[in-house]
């Protein structure tokens, strides 16, 4: 599945709540999300209007690795 090109940081944070992440704090233009499933994991997302493709790919790879999913499986759960 292809990465979305016009995804904002806020939209990504909302999408990550579907796989168990919750917003734990916001500092300036960055949002920190945390999950306790299967173990504790934190990810920080810039709350910009449009995320750069490399930034989005890095965040999704980090989350997919923690959840033991492929990036395509994660994209399907988030946006499919």
Secondary structure, DSSP 8 states (H G I E B T S, - for coil): ----SS--HHHHHHHHGGGT-EEEEEETTEEEEEE-SSS-EEEEEE--SS--HHHHHHHHHHHHHHHT--HHHHHHHHH-
